[in-house]
Amino acid sequence: MTAQHPTIGGLLRSLRARKGWTLKQMSEHSGIPLSTLSKVEHDRLTLTYDKLLQLSQRLNLRMSELFAEQAEAPEQPVTARRSIGRIEDAIRVNTPNYDYYYLCPELRRKRMIPVLTRVRAKTIEEFGELVRHSGEEYIHVLEGRMEVHTEFYDPMVLETGESVYIDSNMGHAYIAAEGCDEVLLLGVCSSADEQLMESLLTLHGEEGAAREAGVKRPRPAPANAVARERSPPRKRTAAK
């Protein structure tokens, strides 16, 4: 069905609504009689070019602005998506610097990726090259003290309960601060890129990406995996 073209009356009604004016206030501002404006808004009368020019000048608007329709924001559909973030269902990826637990993996095409991360690297030299990927990220320190390194800022230390929000395209690295063996973080990565999850997995190298690619249901980790790993390193069994 073809959309109906807007009339002068409809455009004037929209303009008046945007300004929050009554018909009388519109008449006072424009210098056009109230009765004339009423007829125009009800499409019983039109305005000559001279009157339209007067209207635009009195309202301090360009003619193009006068005829611009207010775009209505499309109503966002309710998807009713929901996922419970359980550690045993997380996609687990181990790297020399981090243990990652990607939560809510069954939701596809997410624009927000929640992840629990255990940080083991203690120096930026040990960490290696700064990481970069699309989007933005929010990192909250759950346990320990974290040292944040970024491409354009001096390093800073965050204590338990503190957080940082950064542009993920900027080189960045998170390491355990001096005097801290490990750090537990809750991170949220967000991007307009619907393939964000796949992009993040490729950061872990070919081995990690290959291990996790195409997983329909992640291999369950013990329910107390994170709690067990919170023990001091001397009590942990060495990884094989």
Stockholm file with secondary structure:
# STOCKHOLM 1.0

chainA/1-240         MTAQHPTIGGLLRSLRARKGWTLKQMSEHSGIPLSTLSKVEHDRLTLTYDKLLQLSQRLNLRMSELFAEQAEAPEQPVTARRSIGRIEDAIRVNTPNYDYYYLCPELRRKRMIPVLTRVRAKTIEEFGELVRHSGEEYIHVLEGRMEVHTEFYDPMVLETGESVYIDSNMGHAYIAAEGCDEVLLLGVCSSADEQLMESLLTLHGEEGAAREAGVKRPRPAPANAVARERSPPRKRTAAK
#=GR chainA/1-240 SS CCCCCCCHHHHHHHHHHHHTCCHHHHHHHHCCCHHHHHHHHTTSCCCCHHHHHHHHHHTTCCHHHHTCCCCCCCCCCCCCCCCCCCGGGSEEEECSSEEEEECCTTSCSCSEEEEEEEECCCSHHHHCSCBCCSSEEEEEEEESCEEEEESSSCCEEECTTCEEEEETTSCEEEEECTTCSCEEEEEEEECSCTTHHHHHHHTTHHHHHHHHTTCSSCCCCCTTHHHHHTSCGGGSCCCC
#=GC SS_cons         CCCCCCCHHHHHHHHHHHHTCCHHHHHHHHCCCHHHHHHHHTTSCCCCHHHHHHHHHHTTCCHHHHTCCCCCCCCCCCCCCCCCCCGGGSEEEECSSEEEEECCTTSCSCSEEEEEEEECCCSHHHHCSCBCCSSEEEEEEEESCEEEEESSSCCEEECTTCEEEEETTSCEEEEECTTCSCEEEEEEEECSCTTHHHHHHHTTHHHHHHHHTTCSSCCCCCTTHHHHHTSCGGGSCCCC
//
